[in-house]
Structures are given as C-alpha cells and as structure tokens.
C-alpha cells in the first residue's frame, strides 16, 4: 500500500496511518537502517518510517540513495521523507537528484516525485527546474507523459500533513 502512496485512497486510511505512525515512532534507528540497506520494498518502508517519525538523522543517507537511484520505486519514499523533513538540506538533496536525472531523457526514475517534493519543500527553487522538467516531459519519460505536477505536489502535501 505504500507504493505510489496507494494507501491515501483506502477507506481505512486513518487506521493505516495510525499503525504506520506507531511503527515509525517505535522503530529503532537500527531497524530503519536495516530497512534502508535492503531491497526496494524495504527501502520504501524504511524511508516512510523515517519520514513519519521525522528522523532527520537519516537525511543524508536517504538523500544519497535518492541521487543514486539504484532501485525502482524506493525513490517515492525517499522523496516523501525529504519533504517531510522539510529543511533546506532536504531541498538540496531533491535538487541534486533533479540536476542528475532530469537531463537523462531515457531514464524514468522518480523525477515526478522529486519535483512534487521540491515544489512542496522549496517552490522557488523548484521553478529553476521548469525548463529541464518540460524537456524531460516532452522528449523523455518513455512516452509516459505526465499532465503536470499537481498530482505529485498534492500527494506529497497530503502525506506530509498526516
């Protein structure tokens, strides 16, 4: 249910968020660290736990994992966590990811999630990526066109409000 933040559409949202929040607050740093060392599913869970608990000690680890983009889907959680932390350093990691991956027109990683997170965290800075985003949108992203960033920005904002 974490993938694509699908849990936001569930009728049992409040119960799920309560359980996730409880787990985030009771997980140890060692447990989150172990999750961030696993496969993409574990990394997704670990980053959500870090984000929900606002464990900013994981900022640089999560940011580096986002920039590396070595596993599919985990970046969604990284982007949420960085947006949830909400600081200047988090915006820097998101911008570094976009600097690295928007020019790669043949690679579709987590660019929409990163743009949505940056729009939430630092809207002014996100504007500096408008040209690169439009190029990636029209000449890249494997023909999976994105109508805009409203959905990603709203998803990140909703996640951060939980």
Rosetta blueprint (number, residue, H / E / L):
1 X L
2 X L
3 X H
4 X H
5 X H
6 X H
7 X H
8 X H
9 X H
10 X L
11 X L
12 X L
13 X H
14 X H
15 X H
16 X H
17 X H
18 X H
19 X H
20 X H
21 X H
22 X H
23 X H
24 X H
25 X H
26 X H
27 X L
28 X L
29 X H
30 X H
31 X H
32 X H
33 X H
34 X H
35 X H
36 X H
37 X L
38 X L
39 X L
40 X H
41 X H
42 X H
43 X H
44 X H
45 X H
46 X H
47 X H
48 X H
49 X H
50 X H
51 X H
52 X H
53 X L
54 X L
55 X L
56 X H
57 X H
58 X H
59 X H
60 X H
61 X H
62 X H
63 X H
64 X H
65 X H
66 X H
67 X H
68 X H
69 X L
70 X L
71 X L
72 X L
73 X L
74 X H
75 X H
76 X H
77 X H
78 X H
79 X H
80 X H
81 X H
82 X H
83 X H
84 X H
85 X H
86 X L
87 X L
88 X H
89 X H
90 X H
91 X H
92 X H
93 X H
94 X H
95 X H
96 X H
97 X H
98 X H
99 X H
100 X H
101 X H
102 X L
103 X L
104 X L
105 X L
106 X L
107 X L
108 X L
109 X L
110 X L
111 X H
112 X H
113 X H
114 X H
115 X H
116 X H
117 X H
118 X H
119 X H
120 X H
121 X H
122 X L
123 X H
124 X H
125 X H
126 X H
127 X H
128 X L
129 X L
130 X H
131 X H
132 X H
133 X H
134 X H
135 X H
136 X H
137 X H
138 X H
139 X H
140 X L
141 X H
142 X H
143 X H
144 X L
145 X L
146 X L
147 X L
148 X L
149 X L
150 X H
151 X H
152 X H
153 X H
154 X H
155 X H
156 X H
157 X H
158 X H
159 X H
160 X H
161 X H
162 X L
